[in-house]
């Protein structure tokens, strides 16, 4: 007899409740955002590029700096304007590693209670 465990096939994740900052002006490189639509919804990403009506997002895990996610601006909320070392490197155009993005975003999640 095959036993079914409750929720064994459930791949849905709980979405984080994040504090959004509507007072921030337009998106800028190195802003931390949370997409509101799609499979990325509720996760944190850095804005690594701007492309007209789109922003390019990377978190170093699901989306690397080599292949950022292209997302419409209206489908993302600004969480904060980061002043970390990684954010400064992104703004200045210095080389940033995916591992640095992951570490920085993990720290932000821990500090803002995401």
Order of alpha helices (4+ residues) and beta strands (2+ residues): beta-beta-beta-beta-beta-alpha-alpha
